[in-house]
Amino acid sequence: MMTTNQIHAPNLSYWEKETFFKDIDVAIIGSGIVGLNAAIRLKELDANLRVVILERGVLPMGASTKNAGFACFGSLSELIDDLAQHSMEEVLNLVAQRWEGLQRLRARVGAERLAYQEHGGYELFRSTDQLRYEACLEKLAEFNRALSSITGVAETFQLQDAKITQFGFQQVEHLIHNQAEGQIHTGKMMEALMELARQKGVAIYTGIKIEQMDEAQNQVRLSASTTDWSIYAKQVIVATNGFAQQLLPNLAVKPARNQVLITKPIKKLAFKGCFHYDCGYFYFRNINQRVLLGGGRNLAPVEETTDAFGWTPLIRTALHDLLKQVILPGQTVEIDHYWSGILGLGNQKKAIVEFVSPKILVAVRLGGMGVAIGTLIGEAAAEKLQCI
Ligand SMILES: Cc1cc2nc3c(=O)[nH]c(=O)nc-3n(C[C@H](O)[C@H](O)[C@H](O)COP(=O)(O)OP(=O)(O)OC[C@H]3O[C@@H](n4cnc5c(N)ncnc54)[C@H](O)[C@@H]3O)c2cc1C
């Protein structure tokens, strides 16, 4: 057994071995929001630590560069839905965590760098959603009371049916506005986080897919089959979210694909904001005079429980229908581009930040809330690792 951290890589030069992979204190697998924030926080706690991020893609290839950029803490129906699995206290704690996480992200990256815009959020209800709407009406005052101490706003959720015509929506009967919701530019956020990590001395190596982790007495060996390398680190943080089961099959986190489209610029786009529909399963927003629309995984739950990127005709059609019949009715709309991203979900809406062995910590299962809680979860992972 090796007693010091080294790399085993048949074709690396002496120079490469002596620099890039030498004496790694913490290796972080995954360069999403969580991995980057964990790395940044580790360097803040101890600037002398050698922290290395190992990423399989050329860019981060999960959810953090693919998401919709909603800086949100849940639509009213989503929060009510959560009450089926969680107590009111747990739901409010999660809202508080999301709220605090967004403040941390803004403090870390800066509102300007995030291209943060506070246009608010809206939940749409169609005639078929009458029961859901009534459930929201019933709980609206209770949630507003409870949320006021978190958001500092007396009425976080407000009925705003008058805006339906202004926004040009069709088949929409009701709108509930959330004035405390904002939106960011996801790409700019990730660019800024990567820059910050590098400034602090974090090395980010891409094109390295870790296939296996073996913990020996005083180090962890990470095997990367793509390069036939074994990389050694004293401690490891696994921040692979929706892909976590590839490395740790027993972890309670399942992948969930989300399909997204973006339109070409629209001459007179009548709305700005983040929009939620069907308990958050569908979502859309404005960005640079375009509409970004995604979701629909609830239409094919089995098929969409996958960590493979891709598209299906069923969901593509559902998104097209929503766009043309409800969001931009009567307008000629051209789709510019499609993509998909992979979420990490569980039975509970709670991230997992725990040791799976003495030197390997996981920080995964961010659900559809990673923009909001990713900073806190990454930081929590770093602090937990530093405590031992
Ligand atoms: C389409 C979509 C829309 C979303 N919209 C929103 C939103 O509006 N607001 C919000 O708050 N949240 C949203 N989310 C959720 C949010 O994006 C995620 O919760 C968050 O990005 C998760 O960050 P992460 O760092 O945990 O994981 P990821 O960003 O998935 O990062 C994991 C990284 O690990 C890498 N990796 C995986 N396996 C390996 C391996 N074996 N070796 C090396 N590297 C590996 C991956 O390539 C990836 O880069 C959305 C997600 C999707 C998919």
The ligand as an ORCA input file, in Angstrom:
! r2SCAN-3c Opt
* xyz 0 1
  C     -33.358     21.438    -16.667
  C     -33.147     21.797    -15.232
  C     -33.733     22.952    -14.716
  C     -33.498     23.319    -13.393
  N     -33.959     24.530    -12.956
  C     -33.645     24.949    -11.716
  C     -34.018     26.244    -11.283
  O     -34.584     27.019    -12.040
  N     -33.721     26.615    -10.015
  C     -33.067     25.774     -9.152
  O     -32.846     26.137     -7.988
  N     -32.656     24.550     -9.555
  C     -32.920     24.128    -10.814
  N     -32.492     22.905    -11.236
  C     -31.738     22.072    -10.306
  C     -30.291     22.514    -10.160
  O     -29.750     22.819    -11.421
  C     -29.509     21.381     -9.485
  O     -30.109     21.082     -8.235
  C     -28.057     21.756     -9.232
  O     -27.454     22.256    -10.387
  C     -27.281     20.533     -8.735
  O     -25.935     20.879     -8.621
  P     -24.872     19.767     -8.283
  O     -23.565     20.433     -8.213
  O     -25.316     18.988     -7.097
  O     -24.950     18.736     -9.487
  P     -24.553     18.861    -11.026
  O     -24.631     20.230    -11.509
  O     -25.322     17.813    -11.740
  O     -23.011     18.482    -11.007
  C     -22.547     17.167    -10.926
  C     -21.277     17.108    -11.734
  O     -20.637     15.846    -11.517
  C     -20.062     15.423    -12.741
  N     -19.874     13.986    -12.632
  C     -20.851     13.045    -12.511
  N     -20.303     11.822    -12.378
  C     -18.949     11.984    -12.408
  C     -17.846     11.089    -12.294
  N     -18.047      9.794    -12.120
  N     -16.589     11.585    -12.381
  C     -16.374     12.932    -12.566
  N     -17.401     13.830    -12.662
  C     -18.669     13.366    -12.574
  C     -21.083     15.829    -13.775
  O     -20.513     15.879    -15.063
  C     -21.529     17.185    -13.244
  O     -20.781     18.250    -13.780
  C     -32.727     22.492    -12.543
  C     -32.166     21.322    -13.048
  C     -32.368     20.967    -14.386
  C     -31.754     19.703    -14.909
*
